Amino acid sequence: MTGKKIIAFLTLVMVLGLQAVTTLDARQIDDISCSEAIVLLVPCVPFLTGLGQPTPSTSCCEGAQNLNQKADTTQVRRDVCECLKGASMKFGVNPDKTKQLPQLCNISLSFTLDPNIDCNT
């Protein structure tokens, strides 16, 4: 199997796994559900896990920017934070890649993305 096929296969496995996880946790996050938040970031999986290119794809950045726009209140941001924090721990997201994503996608955040973040602050 070539490198691209392996990445495509792993991405598919992760998407199916994310779908299974979010089916169990499909609570509505105000205007965006947990599963919708994760789906927006699916193109980021290869970058966030370190299996893809050293920079996020255009579709990854578009999804991250879209999610940032939809999470427009403090409560929605807290809910999205909890949702993505749980998903990132289950799927082996690289914390260093997570911290790099906002800058690489030109997203301005008032906090650092970190798996140990307290989503209530």
N, C-alpha and C positions, 0 to 999 in steps of 0.2 A: 504494500500500500504506500502511495506517495504521501509526502508531508501534507499536501493540501487535502487529500482524501481523509487522512487521519484527523485533521482539524475539523473538517466538515462533519465527520462522524461523531467526534467528541461534542461538537456544538449541538448536533441533533440530540444526542443522549442528554446533554444538559438541558436543552429546551423541554424535552419530554419529562425530565425529572423536575424541572421548575413548574411545569404544568401540573404534575402530580402534587407537588408541595402546595401550590397556590390553590388547587382544588380543595385541599384541606383547610386552607386559610384564606378563603375568598371574601373576607369581610370587605365591605365598602369603605374606602378611605375618602370620605366626603365626596368629591367629584371624580375621584379616581380609585379604582379597586387595586388591591395588592397585586393581583395577577396582571392588570393593565400596566402598573408601574414596572413590573419585571419584564413584560413583553417589550416595553419601550427600550429596555437595556439589553435585550438579547443580542443585538449586533455587537455589544461590548464584551461579550463572554470571552472570545479569543484573546482580546487585549487584557482583560481583567484577570484572567487565569495564567497569563504569560505564555499561552500556546500560539499566539498569533504574532502579528507585526509589532514592532516596538512602539508604535503610535496607534491610537484608536482610529478606526475607519470613519469615513464621512457619515455613514448611516448610524454608527455608534454615537457620534457627537450630535447628530440631529435628534436621536432618541433621548439623549441626556438633556439636551436643551429643551425639548418638548416637555419632558418630565419636570424640569426645573420651572417652566412656565405654568404647568398645571398645579404644581404644589405651591400655591400662592398665598397660603395663610400659615400661621404658626402651627395650628393643629394639624393641618394636612401634611406639613413638612415633618412633624413628629411622627405621624402615622406611617408616612412613606419611609422614614428613617428606620422605624421598627421592622417594617416589612422587608426592606432591603438588607438590613443588618442580619436578620434571620436567614435569608436566602444566601447571603454571601458566606456565612459560616458553613452552611450545608454543602456548598459547591466549591469550596477551596479557592475563593477569590484572593489574589495576592494583595495584601494591605498597601504595599508601596504603589502598585498600579492604581488602586482606588484613590489614593491621595493625589496621583498625577492627573487623573481624568479631568477634573474641572479646568485646570490650567491648559491642558492640551486641547480641550474643546471650547476654550474661551468662555467659560461659565464663571461668573462671579458669585462666590458664596461667602457668607459671613462666618463660616465654620470650616473645620478640616474634616474631610471624610476619613473616618477611622473606624475599624471594627469594634473598638472599645468605647465609642462615643456614647454618652448618655443622651438619648434622644429627647429627654424631657428638659434639657437645658438649651 
